[in-house]
Amino acid sequence: MAKFLESELAELEKFRLGRKRWSSALSIEVEDLLAPESLKTYLDKVKPKIEAPDRKTAASMLLKRYGFLAALTLYSMTVFNKVPNVRPDNLSLETDDQDPLWLPSFHFHDLEASVPGETESREEWRSSVIQQLFAENIYPLIKTASRNTSISKWILWENVCIYVKWMYETLLASVPTGLNKDQIENDFQFTVAEAEGSLFGDYNQNPLKRYDGQMAIQPETGQEIRMRRTCCLFYLTSDRGARCKTCPVKCVKPPKGYGG
């Protein structure tokens, strides 16, 4: 095990690493999110915070926020060659009630870092990082949320995938001094395409591989963007029915009174 440098922790705060606990109804141990009744209770608390009409929409917005855990962990893996313990029993989701946008942070109870061992290759270590992050943490949450809100797992996986791709593409656009660009590209491709499905949960194939993210020109702005394959339901939380700029469909907000 190793320790994070103060400068490294400061860097990870950009991905919502939290260094303090917050007393809030929306602060919760990640282990509790994996329990169906606890998750449903939590989503009921999230709904009014983000003006979601139902648990299904709240679950999607939760996983969009949770996608930052993947970005945080993978950034740490690629840039620092060390990662925090992301098992559910070492994490809590922390909410500052003064934040109007509900952007929770990730508090690690133990911030010791895992690094490649003397008897394992970096590739073997990388696979174990991916397995702990996805198969042991994100997948159980996706499975619990999907089973208890009837939202498609593929919406939730894409909510996570967009932050993985955003992080790596941002890193490739401005490679930090001293970091090998090939390592960034190799870690990126391994995570979103080459890693075997079992590292992500009960899958034969990598679930992130299906999100090829075709680039398209947004008519309103002329900006080139990567379109989603699924709608994340964000428009249901907006008074004006506004869609994400990457939304693949022309979503129309239902009349007032819709809910479930």
C-alpha positions in Angstrom: 0.0 0.0 0.0 1.1 3.6 -0.5 0.0 7.1 0.4 -1.4 9.8 -1.8 0.6 13.1 -1.9 -1.3 16.2 -0.9 -0.9 17.5 -4.5 -2.5 14.3 -5.8 -5.5 14.6 -3.4 -6.0 18.2 -4.5 -6.0 17.0 -8.1 -8.6 14.3 -7.3 -10.9 16.9 -5.7 -11.6 18.0 -9.3 -13.4 14.7 -9.6 -15.3 15.2 -6.4 -13.1 13.5 -3.9 -14.4 14.7 -0.6 -12.3 15.3 2.5 -15.0 16.0 5.0 -18.3 14.5 6.0 -21.6 16.5 5.7 -24.6 16.2 8.0 -27.3 15.8 5.4 -30.3 13.5 4.6 -28.6 13.0 1.2 -25.3 11.8 2.7 -25.2 8.0 2.8 -22.8 5.1 3.1 -22.4 3.5 -0.4 -23.1 0.0 1.2 -26.6 1.3 2.1 -27.2 2.3 -1.5 -26.9 -1.4 -2.4 -29.8 -2.4 -0.1 -33.1 -2.1 -2.1 -35.2 -0.5 0.7 -32.5 1.9 1.7 -31.9 2.9 -2.0 -35.7 3.5 -2.5 -35.8 5.7 0.6 -32.7 7.6 -0.6 -34.2 8.2 -4.0 -37.4 9.5 -2.4 -35.2 12.1 -0.7 -33.4 12.9 -3.9 -36.6 13.5 -5.9 -37.5 16.9 -4.4 -33.9 18.1 -4.4 -33.7 17.8 -8.2 -37.4 18.0 -9.0 -37.5 14.5 -10.3 -41.1 13.1 -10.9 -40.3 9.5 -9.9 -37.6 7.1 -8.5 -36.7 6.1 -12.1 -35.6 9.6 -13.0 -33.9 10.1 -9.6 -31.9 6.8 -10.1 -30.7 8.0 -13.5 -29.5 11.4 -12.0 -27.9 9.5 -9.1 -25.8 7.4 -11.5 -24.9 10.5 -13.5 -23.3 11.9 -10.4 -21.9 8.5 -9.4 -20.1 8.4 -12.8 -17.5 10.7 -11.3 -16.3 7.9 -9.1 -15.2 6.1 -12.3 -13.5 9.2 -13.6 -11.8 9.8 -10.3 -10.5 6.2 -9.9 -9.4 5.9 -13.6 -7.7 9.3 -13.6 -5.8 8.2 -10.4 -4.8 4.9 -12.0 -3.5 6.4 -15.2 -1.9 9.6 -13.9 -0.6 8.6 -10.5 -0.3 4.8 -10.9 -2.2 4.4 -7.6 -5.8 4.2 -6.7 -7.9 4.4 -3.5 -9.9 1.5 -2.2 -13.2 1.8 -3.9 -15.0 -1.1 -2.3 -18.5 0.0 -1.1 -17.6 -0.4 2.6 -14.9 2.2 2.2 -17.0 4.9 0.7 -19.8 7.4 1.5 -21.6 9.8 -0.7 -21.6 13.2 0.9 -23.9 16.1 0.2 -23.5 19.8 1.1 -27.1 21.0 1.5 -26.0 24.5 0.5 -25.2 23.2 -3.0 -28.3 23.9 -5.2 -27.2 21.5 -7.9 -26.8 18.4 -5.8 -23.2 17.4 -6.7 -22.3 15.0 -4.0 -18.6 14.1 -3.2 -17.0 10.8 -2.5 -15.5 10.4 1.0 -13.0 7.5 1.5 -12.8 6.3 5.0 -9.3 4.9 4.4 -7.3 6.8 1.8 -4.4 4.3 1.5 -3.6 3.7 -2.1 -3.1 0.5 -4.1 -0.1 0.4 -6.5 1.2 -2.3 -8.9 2.8 -5.0 -6.8 6.3 -6.3 -7.2 5.1 -9.7 -8.5 2.4 -8.4 -10.8 2.5 -6.5 -14.1 0.8 -3.1 -14.4 -1.7 -4.8 -16.8 -2.7 -7.3 -14.1 -3.0 -4.5 -11.5 -5.1 -2.5 -14.0 -7.5 -5.4 -14.4 -7.9 -5.7 -10.6 -8.6 -1.9 -10.4 -11.3 -2.2 -13.1 -12.8 -5.2 -11.4 -13.0 -3.5 -8.0 -14.4 -0.3 -9.5 -17.0 -1.8 -11.7 -17.8 -5.4 -10.7 -17.7 -4.7 -7.0 -19.1 -1.2 -6.8 -20.8 0.4 -9.8 -22.4 -2.8 -11.2 -24.1 -3.7 -7.9 -25.5 -0.2 -7.7 -26.7 -0.3 -11.3 -28.3 -3.7 -10.8 -30.1 -2.6 -7.6 -31.3 0.7 -9.1 -32.6 -1.1 -12.2 -34.4 -3.8 -10.3 -36.1 -1.4 -8.0 -37.0 1.5 -10.3 -37.5 -0.3 -13.7 -34.9 1.8 -15.4 -32.8 0.2 -18.1 -29.3 -0.8 -17.0 -28.1 0.5 -20.4 -29.2 4.1 -19.5 -27.3 3.8 -16.2 -24.2 2.3 -17.8 -24.1 5.1 -20.4 -24.4 7.7 -17.5 -21.2 6.3 -16.2 -19.5 5.8 -19.6 -19.8 9.4 -20.6 -17.7 10.5 -17.7 -15.1 7.9 -18.4 -14.7 9.1 -22.0 -14.8 12.7 -21.0 -12.0 12.2 -18.5 -9.7 10.4 -20.9 -10.4 12.7 -23.9 -9.7 15.7 -21.7 -6.5 14.1 -20.5 -5.4 13.3 -24.1 -6.1 16.8 -25.2 -3.6 18.2 -22.6 -1.2 15.5 -21.6 0.4 16.3 -18.2 4.2 16.8 -18.2 6.0 13.5 -17.7 3.0 11.3 -18.5 3.3 8.9 -21.4 0.5 9.6 -23.9 0.6 5.9 -25.0 -0.3 4.9 -21.4 -3.3 7.2 -21.4 -4.5 5.8 -24.8 -3.9 2.2 -23.7 -5.8 2.6 -20.4 -8.6 4.3 -22.2 -9.0 1.6 -24.9 -8.7 -1.2 -22.3 -11.4 0.3 -20.1 -14.0 1.1 -22.8 -13.3 -1.7 -25.3 -10.8 -4.4 -24.5 -11.4 -5.3 -20.9 -13.3 -8.6 -20.5 -17.0 -8.4 -19.5 -16.4 -10.2 -16.2 -14.5 -7.3 -14.9 -17.7 -5.3 -15.0 -20.1 -7.8 -13.4 -22.2 -10.5 -14.8 -21.3 -9.8 -18.5 -19.8 -11.8 -21.3 -18.7 -8.6 -23.0 -17.6 -5.2 -21.8 -20.8 -3.2 -21.3 -19.0 0.1 -22.1 -18.1 -1.1 -25.6 -21.7 -0.6 -26.9 -21.4 3.2 -26.5 -19.5 4.0 -29.7 -20.4 7.6 -29.3 -20.7 8.7 -32.9 -19.8 12.4 -33.3 -22.4 14.7 -34.8 -23.0 18.4 -35.5 -25.5 20.0 -33.1 -27.7 22.1 -35.4 -28.3 24.9 -32.9 -24.6 25.6 -32.2 -22.7 24.0 -35.0 -20.6 22.3 -32.3 -19.3 18.7 -32.8 -20.5 16.5 -30.0 -20.8 12.8 -29.1 -24.4 11.8 -29.1 -25.7 9.4 -26.5 -27.5 6.2 -27.4 -30.0 6.5 -24.6 -31.9 9.3 -23.0 -30.9 9.9 -19.4 -34.3 11.5 -18.5 -32.7 14.8 -17.4 -35.5 16.7 -19.3 -38.0 15.4 -16.7 -36.2 17.5 -14.0 -36.4 20.7 -15.9 -39.3 23.2 -15.8 -38.7 23.9 -19.5 -38.2 20.3 -20.5 -34.7 21.2 -21.6 -32.6 18.3 -23.0 -29.0 17.5 -22.6 -27.2 18.7 -25.8 -26.1 15.1 -26.4 -29.6 13.6 -26.1 -30.4 11.2 -28.9 -34.1 11.9 -29.0 -36.5 14.8 -29.2 -37.8 14.4 -25.7 -41.0 16.2 -24.8 -41.8 16.8 -21.2 -45.1 15.2 -20.1 -47.9 17.3 -18.7 -47.9 18.4 -15.0 -49.0 15.6 -12.7 -46.9 12.9 -14.4 -45.1 10.7 -11.8 -44.6 7.4 -10.3 
